[in-house]
């Protein structure tokens, strides 16, 4: 009877963590604007659900603090070093908001970060490897659910369209006044799912039928990543694929060859077949209303057409310097970084940047400019968006400025939003996590990743997300990346402590 009560209590505690994690996922894709009184004054009636969703992290944080301080009576908080750095990173952002006293509703992002850190800290306090692994698996499962739903919508819209999947009209659709996940977001979730299923497949711990399911899922996911043509995800996949072939143990040359055929050759074949099969479907079942056109570059292999994003391949007829090509391929990321760094360090932009803005019909005077610099603690959460925002009337509603909507780099985001101190904190987080991974992989002897699919997939997911911070804000701000990164880190950190390194 005592054992039964103990098990029931443990089950309830674990269930509590799963419910809270689900609430974090429900709160995604909302944002601080739903706490802006000026916005709510005119838009509350049509955004009631989003307001409730955006308020969930506040409720979670209140509950977790009560649980930690009142119920557990642990006023002295013994946080992991990475958690402490995340909290310091959030604190510096708050100090940036206080310094300027502008856009105070952006504190929302620090509340989200803090509630997530307290949540994962309480999981660590349970000292249960089973719970840590379950939370990680639940994160990936929820990513799989979101990925499946929105990739279905994307294909449904695209199947009778001559648009590339990257140009699917689903990416400009709105649900509850919020955009659906775009190609980069879907590709990111797809790659995370692949890394787990790939680790399960290479572990060889499962029956043949289940391994066949792993193969089918992975082939589909890699094919979708290629069809979405997100440059960052494809580059990350190439790097990760090389790492997989280096770090994992393959039982034979034959098995390695089979692996390459399944997870590289067949997805490339699907990438070629999909646009050509669409042509047949459109010819047979399509009509003028369903068919839309978009600019794209075509490569033909005999009678097969391979459609590529117009900015994925160079136009050799245009004489351009290497620097200009890099700026073009970066999809304005380099321009955004240059602009933000000028504003942060000098509080003004260069003459060359003014020329770029004027040539794009943007008035430099319409951009946000602060009266003073705050190099120490920055400008507060989402400051990159405020600096880059410059809406003009003759462009699409989705275009909020000449260089994109945000910094597209986790390090630059941390610098702009939390200053030099926040940048150091964020950089230290990355360094500590990488150090622990390195120590695990090369402690005494090379770890055979096949033996522990949870650990191996966590390591590669972290490597992917660390790479992603170079080209996206990623886990520098609350979102899917941060949810999954910390759950993967808990598995890595548990192994690190277990090995007594």
N, C-alpha and C positions, 0 to 999 in steps of 0.2 A: 504493500500500500504506500509506504514511504517512497519507494522507487518510482511508483506510478505518479505520485504528486510531484516529485522532483522532475520527472520527464515532462509533465504537463506544464510546469512552471518554465522550464527551459524552452519548450515549444512556444509558449506565449511571448517570452522575451524575444525569441528569434523572429516570430511573426511581426512583432512591433517594428523591428528594423526593416522588414520587407515592406510594410505599409508605408513607413516614412520614405523609403527609397522611391516607392511608386509615386508619392506626393511630389518629390523632387522632379520626377519625370513629367508629371502633370503640369508643373509650373513652367516648364521649358517653353520657349518661343512666345514669351510675353514681354516683359521688360519694365523698365523704370517709368516709362511714359504713363503707365496706368496709375501711378502714384503722383503724377504732376497735377496739381489742383486746377491749373488753367486748362489742361487737356480734358480732365474729367468734367469740368464745368459744361463743356459743349458736346462731349462724346460719351458720357457715362451710360446713357440708355442703351446704346448699341454695343457696349463693351462690358456689360455686367459680368459675364463669364470670365473674360480676360482679367478683370479686376480681382475677382475671387482667386483665380489661378496665381496671379502675381503676388497675392498676399500670403500664399501658403508658406514660403520660406520664413516669414516673420513668425507665424504660428509654430512652425517646427522648431525654430531657434528658442522661443520662449519655453516650449515643452522640454527641450533638451537641457536647457540651463536649470530648469526646475528639477529634472531628473538627476542631473549631475550634482548640483549644489545642495538641494533640499533633501531629496530622497536618498542619495548616496552619501551625502555629507562630505563631499570631496572638494573643499574650497581651494586647496592647493592643487592646481591642475598640472599634472605631470604629462605634458604633451610630447609627442614625438618631435624631433628636430625639424622635420619637413613641415609638420603641422604648425609649429611655432613660427616658422618663416612665412607660411601662408597667412597666418594671423597678423604678423608684422606688415606684410605686403598690403593687407586690407586696411590696417591702421594708418599707414602712410597715405593711402588714397583718401581716407576720411579727413586727415589733416590737410590735404590739398584742397578738399571741398571747403573746409572751415577757413582756410587762408583767403580764398577768393569770394566765399559766400555767394556762389552762383550755382544754379542747377542742383540745389541741395537734394532734390528727389533722387539723384543718381546714387545716393547712399544705398539704394536698393541692392546694388551689385555687391557691396561689401556685406550686407545682411545675408545674401545668398551664399557668398563664400564662407562666412563665419558659421552659418547653420550647417553647411556641408562638412566643415572641419570638425565641429562639435559632434556631428553624427558619426563620422568615421572614428573619432577619438573614443566614443562610447563603445563602438564595435571592438576596438583594440582592448578596451577595459574588460570585455567579456572573456578575453584570452581563449578564444575558440577558433581554431583553424577551420573547422567545419563551417562556422558562420562566415568567416572571411571569404572562403571559396564560394559559398552560396550567394553572397552579395555580389561577388564578381560575375558569377554565372547569370544572376538575375539581371545585372546591368547589360550584359551582352544579349540576353534573351529579349529585353525590352528594346534594345537597339535593333534586333532582328525583326521584331513586330513592327516598329516604326518604318524600318527599311522596306519591309514587304508591302505595307499599305501604300506608301508613297511611290514606290517603284512600279506598283500595279497601276496607280493613277497616271504616272508618267508614260508608261507603255500604252495604256488605253488611249490616251490623247494622241500619242505619236504614231500609232500603227497605220493610220490612214492619212498620214501627213508626209510630205516629202522633206520635212525638216529633219535635220540630224537630231538624235536623242538629246544632245547638248542644248539644242535650241527648242526643246519641247515647250509648248505653251503652258504646260502644267507648272513650269517654274515662275510664271507670272500670275498664276491663280492665287486667290485669297480664300482663306477659311477663317471665320471669326475675325476678319480684318487683319489677319496675319498671313505672310507669304508661306507657301509650302517649302519644304527643304529643297535647296538647289542641287545642281550636279555635284558640287564639291562636298556638300554635306552628306548626300546619299553615298557618294564614293567613299567617304571617310568611314561611314557606318558599315558599308560593304567590306572594306578592307579589315576592319576590326573583327567582323564575323568570320571572314576567311581565316584569319590568324588563329582563332580558336578551333574551328573545324579542321584546319590543316594540322594543328597540334594533335588533335584527337585521332586523325587518320594516321599520322606518322608514329603514334605511340604503339600501334599494333595491339592494343589491349581489348579490341572489340571484335565481335563476330563479323563474318564476311558481308552479311546483308547490311549491317550498320556502316561498315567501311564503304560500301557501294553508295549509301546515302550521303556520306561525307564527300565522296568524289563528285556526285551529281550537284550537290549544293555549291561546292567550291568552283566547279566549272561554270555554273550559272552566275555566281557572284563575280568571278574574274571577268567573264564576258560582259557583264553589265558595267563593271568599272571601265573597261576599254570602250564600250559604246557611249558612256557618259562623257568621255574625253576630258576629264578633269586632270589638268597637267600635273598638279601637285600629287594627286592620288596615283597616277600612272608612274611618275618618277619614284614615289615612295614604294610602290609595288615592285618596281625593278630592283631597287636597293634591298628591300625585304626579301625578295625572291633569291637574290644572291646570298644574303645572310642565311637563309633557310638551308641552302645547298652547302654552306660552309659549316654551320653550327649543328645541324641535325645529322644523325648517323643513318646512312642508307645501307640496307643489307646486301645490296649487290648493284652492279652496273646496270643490270636489267631492270631492277626496281627504280633506279634513278632515271633511266630512260623513259620508263612508263610514267613516272611522275612529271617529267618535262612534257610528254605528249598530252597528258590529261590537263595540266594546269598552265600550259603555255601555248602549245600548238592548237588545241581544240578551241580555246577562247579566241585566239586570233582568227580562226576559221569562222567562228560565229560572228565576229566583228565584220567580216567580209560578207557573209551570207545575209545578215539581217537587212541591210539597206536594199539589197537586190531582191530579197523575198518580199519586201514592202512594195517594190515596183510592181510585182506580179499581183499582190493583193489589191493595190490601188487600181490597176488596170481592170481587174475582174469585179471588185466590189465597191470601188470608190466612186465618189461623185464630186462635182465642182465645189460643193460646200465644204467637203471634208479635206480637200487637198489645198495645202498652203505651201508657199515657197520661202526659202531663206538662203542667204548667200553662203556658199561653202566652196571649198577646194575639192576637186575630184581627181582621183588617180584611177586609171583604168588598167586592169590586168586582163588582157584579151577583151571579153565582153562583160567582165565584172567591174562594177563601180565601187570604189572605196571612198566614202565621204569623210573628209577631215575638216576640223574647225579651221576657219580662215587664218587664224593666228598661230596655228600649230606648225605650219610649214612656211619657209621663207619664199618671198617673191624675188627670184634671181634677176629679174629685169630691172629692179629698183636698185640704184647705186646708193648704198647706205653704209655708214660706219658701223663697226662692231658695237660701239657704245649705243648707237641709236637702235640697233637690232635688239640688244639686250633690254633696253627700256621698253621697246614695243612688245617683246615676248613676255615681259613681266606683268603685262596687263595693268599698267600704271602703278604697280606696287613701288617701284623705285622712285617715281615722282612723288608718291604719297609719303614715303620715308624721308625723302629730301625735304619736302615741304614741312613735315612735322618736326624734324630735327632743327630746321631753321627757326621755326616758331618757338621751340622749347629753349634753345640755347641763346638765340639772338632777339627773339620777339619781333622779328621782321624777316622778310624773304629777300632773296637775291634778285638782281635785275634780270638774270636769265630765267628765273622762275616767273617773274612778272610777265615776261614775253610769252612764255608758255600759256599762262592764264589768259592773256589778252588774245592770243591766237585762237583760243577755244571759246572766245566770247564771254569769259568770266572776268568780272571786275574784282581785282585784288582787294579793293576797299570794302567789298561785301563779306569778306571772310571775318571770322571771329578774331579779335585781337585783344589781349589782356594789357592792363595798364602797367603791370610789373611782372618780372620773372619769379618763379619759385622753383629753383633747381633742386632743392632738398626733398620736398615731398610732392612735387608735381601739381597737376590741375584737377585731380579727382577722377573717379570712374567715368568711362566713356568720353573722356576729354578729346580723344582722337576724332570721334564722330563730330563733336562740336566744332573742332578746328577745321575739319575737311568739308563741313556742310556749306554749300553755296548753291541754292536752288535757283535755276533760271527757267523761264516759261516755255522755251522751245525744245525741251528734251523730255524723255520719258519720265513718268512718275517714279520709276524705280531708281533713277539716277539722281543722287543727292549732292553730287559735286563732281569736279573734273577728274579726281584721282581715286574714286571709289568712296565707299561709306565709312571705312574704318582703316586702321593702320596696316592690317594684314601682316603683322609680325608681332609675336608675343613679347619680344624684348623691347621693341619700340613702344608698344602699348604700355608696358610696365614703366618705362621711362617717362612717357608723357603723363600718365595717370598717377604715378606714385613717386616720381622724381628719382634722383640718384639712389636714395636709400631703398626705395621699392625695387628699382632695377637690380641692385645688389642682392636683395632678398630673393627675387624671382630667379636670378642667375644661380644663386646658391642652391635653390631647390633642385634645379636641373642638374647641377654638378653632384650633389649628394646622391640623387637617385641613380645617375650614371655610375658613380663610384661603387655603389652597392651592387649594381648589376655586374660590373667588371669583376668585383671581388668574388661574387658567386660563380661566375663562369670560369674563372681562372684560379680558384682556390685549390691548391695542392695539385689537382689534376682537372683536365677539361671536363666539365659537367656534360653528361649525355642528356640532352634536352628531351629525347624521346620518352624517357622514363617518367616525366612529370608534365603532362600536357597543360595543366593549369599554370604552372610556373613558366614554362617555355612560351606559352601564348601571352602571358602577362609581360614577360620581358620584351617580346617583339612588338606588342601593342604600345608599350612605353616608348620604345625606340621610334616607332612610327609617329607617335604624338609629339615627341621631342623634335623630330624632324619637321613636323607640321607647324610648330611654333615659328619656324623661319619664314613661312609664307602665309600664315594665317594667325589671327589672335589666339586661336586654339584655347588651351586651358589657362591662359592668362586672365580669362574672364569666365564667369559661371556659365556652364553649358554641358552638352553631352561629353565633350573631351575631358572636362574636369571630373565629372562623375565617374567616368571609366578609368581615367588615369590613376586616381587615388585608390580605387578598388584594386587595380592591378598592382599598385605600389605596396598595398598591404600584404599581398601574397609574396612579393619580392622581399619585403622587409621581414616577414615571418621567417622566410628561408635564411635570410642573412643572420638573424639572431640564432636560429637553430644550428647553424654551422659554427657559431662562436668565432666569427672572423674578427 
